[in-house]
Each structure stands twice: as C-alpha cells, then as structure tokens.
Amino acid sequence: MSARNQRPAAEGGGTYRSSAYSPVLPWQVRERRFKLVGLGRRGLEPADVYSYLERVANDMAAVYAALAASRRETAVIKDALRRWQSEQARARTGRGPEA
C-alpha cells in the first residue's frame, strides 16, 4: 500500500455524528475497486472509473487539508482570546471592584 493511500491520523473534535456514520475518506476512494465485467465488455471502462476515483480522492484530500488548516487557525484564535480574557480579568481584579 503506498503512502498516499495510508489512513490519515485521527483528529480530535468535529461535529456530532452517530456511531453508524462513517465518512468516506480519500484513501478509501483510492482503494475502491469495481468488479470487472464479463467477456462481452459490458459495463464501465475500468481506467475511466479509476481515473475518476483518483480525481475525487484528490478533491477530498484538498477539502480535508483546508478543514484541518481552518481548525488549526481556530485553535490559535481561541487560545489568543483566552489569553486576552485572562489578562482582562487580572486587570479588573487588580483595580478592585468597580461598577
């Protein structure tokens, strides 16, 4: 199995999904194979199917990468907000109780 088909590391967080929900990941799309048709060559051209699956997997990988970048950026912003809130709370308690 090549590196591009490896299962990505699990990320924490995310939206709630039922335990029965299983999202399709890029590596799953890349590994998906279809049955070959009989001798009469009826059905889909395997090369076309695999080409399309590769395209879908690449698009999904780009979406997952953008989502991961967004989550990292959100974490940085949340951390900065928490620091700012802590500084504001310390500044308020240092001045004493004011209306």
Buried (B, 14 or more C-beta within 10 A) or exposed (E): EEEEEEEEEEEEEEEEEEEEEEEEBBBBBBEEEEEEEEEEEEEEEEEEBBEEBBEBBBEBBEEBEEEEEEBEEEEEEEEEEEEEEEEEEEEEEEEEEEE
